[in-house]
Amino acid sequence: MHRTAHFETAQPEEWTFDAKQNPTVPGGEALAAKLRAGAERAALAVTDVSQHSYYGWRFEISCQGVTFECVLNAAREECYLTIATASILLSWFRPRRTRRALAACEGMFDALLRQLPEISSLTWS
């Protein structure tokens, strides 16, 4: 199970590239840190932000006993935040619990993103 927020930021962060123009450090680290801090303020257990492959930033949160992986992909002004269950087994064995926890996480991130003045055009899919 997963949900993805699509939004725009007025403060895009630059990507870093190597000599062959391959991405080495993606933009969005500061925004990922803001989202992580907001989750922590909401009394959720969170991990540190780390680079997710070459294209984004990730951290995990525990919400209502369910662990979710949160991945932020920031492609200049256009951003995607995907919240996905860290374990597919839990969503099979406890689907209602997982859906409720996912809805709570989405609500928390929705409220947090709407409070940030640099964020606009927020939609979920």
C-alpha positions as CSV (number, residue, x, y, z in Angstrom):
1,M,0.0,0.0,0.0
2,H,1.2,3.5,-0.8
3,R,0.1,7.0,-1.4
4,T,1.9,9.7,-3.3
5,A,1.8,13.5,-2.8
6,H,2.5,15.6,-5.9
7,F,3.3,19.3,-5.2
8,E,5.4,22.2,-6.3
9,T,8.0,24.1,-4.2
10,A,9.0,27.7,-4.6
11,Q,12.4,26.9,-3.1
12,P,13.9,24.1,-5.3
13,E,17.3,22.7,-4.3
14,E,20.0,22.2,-6.9
15,W,21.3,18.7,-7.7
16,T,25.0,17.8,-7.8
17,F,26.5,16.0,-10.8
18,D,29.8,14.3,-11.5
19,A,32.1,15.1,-14.4
20,K,30.0,12.9,-16.7
21,Q,26.8,14.7,-15.7
22,N,25.5,11.7,-13.7
23,P,23.6,12.8,-10.6
24,T,25.5,12.3,-7.3
25,V,23.4,14.2,-4.8
26,P,19.7,15.0,-5.5
27,G,17.9,18.1,-4.5
28,G,15.4,18.1,-1.8
29,E,17.4,17.2,1.3
30,A,16.3,20.3,3.3
31,L,12.7,19.7,2.4
32,A,13.0,16.0,3.5
33,A,14.5,17.2,6.8
34,K,11.5,19.5,7.3
35,L,9.1,16.7,6.6
36,R,11.0,14.4,9.0
37,A,11.0,17.0,11.7
38,G,7.2,17.5,11.3
39,A,6.6,13.8,11.6
40,E,8.8,13.8,14.8
41,R,6.8,16.7,16.2
42,A,3.6,14.7,15.6
43,A,5.1,12.2,18.1
44,L,5.9,9.6,15.4
45,A,9.0,7.5,15.7
46,V,11.3,8.5,12.7
47,T,14.7,7.5,11.3
48,D,17.3,9.9,10.0
49,V,17.1,11.2,6.5
50,S,19.4,9.4,4.1
51,Q,20.0,9.6,0.3
52,H,17.7,7.2,-1.6
53,S,19.7,5.9,-4.6
54,Y,20.7,8.8,-6.8
55,Y,17.2,10.5,-7.1
56,G,15.8,11.2,-3.7
57,W,15.8,11.2,0.1
58,R,14.2,8.7,2.5
59,F,13.3,8.2,6.1
60,E,11.0,5.8,7.9
61,I,8.2,6.6,10.3
62,S,6.2,4.4,12.6
63,C,2.5,5.4,12.7
64,Q,0.0,3.4,14.8
65,G,2.3,0.5,14.9
66,V,2.9,0.3,11.2
67,T,6.3,1.3,9.6
68,F,6.2,3.3,6.4
69,E,9.1,4.3,4.1
70,C,8.8,7.9,3.0
71,V,10.7,8.9,-0.2
72,L,11.0,12.5,-1.4
73,N,11.8,13.0,-5.1
74,A,12.4,16.6,-5.9
75,A,12.8,17.4,-9.6
76,R,13.4,21.1,-9.4
77,E,10.1,22.7,-8.6
78,E,8.1,19.5,-9.0
79,C,8.2,17.1,-6.0
80,Y,6.8,13.7,-5.1
81,L,6.5,12.3,-1.6
82,T,5.7,8.6,-1.6
83,I,4.6,6.9,1.6
84,A,4.7,3.1,1.4
85,T,4.4,0.2,3.8
86,A,7.9,-1.1,4.7
87,S,6.5,-4.6,5.0
88,I,4.0,-6.0,2.5
89,L,3.2,-8.9,4.9
90,L,1.6,-6.6,7.4
91,S,-0.7,-5.2,4.7
92,W,-1.8,-8.7,3.8
93,F,-2.4,-9.9,7.4
94,R,-3.7,-6.6,8.9
95,P,-5.1,-4.7,5.9
96,R,-7.6,-2.5,7.9
97,R,-4.9,-1.5,10.4
98,T,-2.5,-0.7,7.6
99,R,-5.1,1.4,5.7
100,R,-6.0,3.3,8.9
101,A,-2.3,4.0,9.6
102,L,-1.6,5.0,6.0
103,A,-4.6,7.4,6.1
104,A,-3.3,8.9,9.4
105,C,0.2,9.4,7.8
106,E,-1.3,11.0,4.7
107,G,-3.3,13.3,6.9
108,M,-0.3,14.3,8.9
109,F,1.9,15.0,5.9
110,D,-1.0,16.8,4.1
111,A,-1.4,19.2,7.0
112,L,2.4,19.7,7.3
113,L,2.8,20.4,3.5
114,R,-0.1,22.8,3.5
115,Q,1.6,24.8,6.4
116,L,4.8,25.3,4.4
117,P,4.5,28.6,2.5
118,E,6.8,27.4,-0.3
119,I,4.5,24.5,-1.1
120,S,1.7,24.8,-3.6
121,S,-0.5,22.6,-5.9
122,L,-0.7,19.7,-3.5
123,T,-2.6,16.6,-4.8
124,W,-2.6,12.9,-3.6
125,S,-2.9,9.7,-5.7
